[in-house]
Amino acid sequence: MLIIIGETKVSELFGKIFPERGYVAVKGAALINDENAVVISRNGKAEVIKARGVIVEENAKMSTARGVQVITCGNNPKNAVSITSRTNDKITLSLNRAVKTGKGICEPLEEPFDMIEGFSEFDYMSAFAVSLLDDTDI
C-alpha cells in the first residue's frame, strides 16, 4: 500500500496525467489499495505498521514502523520528490534519491508533466511518487 498523507486531490490526477490507480480517498489522506498494509489510529494519530511507502509533505509528522519508507515531497531538493521547474502549463518533477518499489529500486530521475489548473504542487509530487513506487510506466 502507498499512503499519501495531507490534504490532496491527487485521486483526480490518476487517469488524466498519471496512470489510473485503485485508491480510497479519506480526509487528509489517499490510500492506494493493498490488502497487506496496516494502519493503526491511536488518539487521532495514525501509525503505519506495514506499507510500501508513506508519502508526506516535507514538514508533516508521521509515525511509521521500522522498514516503512517515508517519501517526503516539497520544494527543497533534500526531499525525496521535488519540483525542478514549473511554468503555467508544465511541471518537471524530480526523484532525488533511490527508493524501493514493488519490483526493486528506482534510481533518481526527472520527468516533465502537463499541468491542469486547480491542483497543488503536492498533488503532482505525490501522484508522481505513487506512480514510481507502484512501478508504473509514466
C-alpha positions as CSV (number, residue, x, y, z in Angstrom):
1,M,0.0,0.0,0.0
2,L,1.1,3.5,-0.7
3,I,-0.4,6.1,1.6
4,I,-0.5,9.8,0.9
5,I,-0.9,11.9,4.0
6,G,-2.1,15.5,3.5
7,E,-4.9,17.5,2.0
8,T,-4.9,16.5,-1.6
9,K,-7.0,16.0,-4.7
10,V,-4.4,13.6,-6.1
11,S,-7.0,10.9,-7.0
12,E,-8.3,13.3,-9.7
13,L,-4.9,13.3,-11.4
14,F,-4.9,9.5,-11.9
15,G,-6.1,8.7,-15.3
16,K,-5.6,12.3,-16.5
17,I,-1.9,12.9,-16.1
18,F,-0.7,9.8,-14.2
19,P,-1.8,6.2,-14.9
20,E,-5.1,5.0,-13.4
21,R,-4.9,3.8,-9.7
22,G,-7.2,2.0,-7.3
23,Y,-7.5,4.2,-4.2
24,V,-9.6,5.1,-1.3
25,A,-9.8,8.9,-0.6
26,V,-10.3,9.9,3.0
27,K,-10.0,13.2,4.7
28,G,-6.3,14.1,4.9
29,A,-5.1,11.0,3.1
30,A,-5.4,8.9,-0.1
31,L,-4.8,5.2,0.4
32,I,-3.6,3.3,-2.6
33,N,-5.1,-0.2,-2.2
34,D,-3.2,-3.2,-0.9
35,E,-4.7,-5.7,1.4
36,N,-1.3,-6.3,3.1
37,A,-1.0,-2.8,4.6
38,V,-1.7,-2.0,8.2
39,V,-2.6,1.5,9.6
40,I,-3.4,1.9,13.3
41,S,-5.1,5.1,14.6
42,R,-4.5,6.0,18.2
43,N,-5.7,9.2,19.8
44,G,-6.2,10.8,16.5
45,K,-2.8,9.9,15.2
46,A,-2.2,7.4,12.5
47,E,0.8,5.0,12.8
48,V,1.7,3.0,9.7
49,I,2.7,-0.5,10.6
50,K,3.1,-2.0,7.2
51,A,3.2,-0.3,3.8
52,R,5.4,0.0,0.7
53,G,5.6,3.7,1.3
54,V,4.1,6.7,3.0
55,I,4.1,10.0,1.0
56,V,4.0,13.2,3.0
57,E,4.5,16.9,2.6
58,E,8.0,18.0,3.7
59,N,7.1,19.2,7.2
60,A,4.5,16.6,8.1
61,K,4.9,14.4,11.2
62,M,4.3,10.8,10.6
63,S,4.9,7.7,12.7
64,T,5.9,4.6,10.8
65,A,7.2,1.2,11.8
66,R,10.7,0.2,11.0
67,G,11.1,-0.7,7.3
68,V,8.3,1.6,6.1
69,Q,9.9,4.2,3.8
70,V,8.7,7.7,4.1
71,I,8.8,9.7,0.8
72,T,8.9,13.5,1.5
73,C,7.6,15.9,-1.1
74,G,8.5,19.6,-1.2
75,N,10.4,22.3,-2.9
76,N,13.6,21.6,-1.2
77,P,15.9,19.2,-3.2
78,K,16.6,17.4,0.1
79,N,13.1,15.9,-0.2
80,A,12.7,12.6,-2.0
81,V,10.5,14.3,-4.6
82,S,10.7,17.9,-5.6
83,I,10.0,20.3,-8.4
84,T,12.8,21.1,-10.8
85,S,10.9,23.7,-12.8
86,R,7.3,25.0,-13.4
87,T,5.6,27.1,-16.0
88,N,1.8,27.8,-16.5
89,D,1.4,24.5,-18.4
90,K,4.3,22.2,-17.5
91,I,5.8,20.9,-14.3
92,T,9.1,19.0,-14.1
93,L,9.3,16.6,-11.1
94,S,12.4,15.0,-9.7
95,L,13.0,11.9,-7.7
96,N,16.1,12.9,-5.8
97,R,17.2,9.6,-4.3
98,A,16.7,5.9,-4.9
99,V,13.6,4.4,-3.4
100,K,12.3,0.8,-3.0
101,T,9.5,-0.2,-5.3
102,G,7.4,-3.3,-5.7
103,K,9.9,-4.6,-8.3
104,G,13.2,-3.4,-6.9
105,I,15.0,0.0,-6.8
106,C,14.0,3.2,-8.7
107,E,17.0,5.4,-9.2
108,P,16.8,9.2,-9.2
109,L,15.2,10.7,-12.3
110,E,13.4,13.7,-13.7
111,E,10.1,13.9,-15.7
112,P,8.0,16.7,-17.2
113,F,4.2,16.6,-17.0
114,D,1.4,18.8,-18.3
115,M,-0.3,21.0,-15.7
116,I,-4.1,21.1,-15.1
117,E,-5.4,24.1,-13.2
118,G,-6.7,23.6,-9.7
119,F,-4.1,21.1,-8.5
120,S,-1.4,21.8,-5.9
121,E,2.2,21.1,-6.3
122,F,1.9,18.4,-3.6
123,D,-0.9,16.7,-5.7
124,Y,1.6,16.4,-8.6
125,M,4.5,15.3,-6.4
126,S,2.5,12.7,-4.5
127,A,0.9,11.3,-7.7
128,F,4.4,11.1,-9.2
129,A,5.7,9.3,-6.1
130,V,2.8,6.8,-6.2
131,S,3.5,6.0,-9.9
132,L,7.2,5.4,-9.3
133,L,6.7,3.3,-6.2
134,D,4.0,1.3,-7.9
135,D,6.3,0.5,-10.8
136,T,4.1,2.3,-13.4
137,D,5.5,3.5,-16.7
138,I,4.8,7.2,-16.7
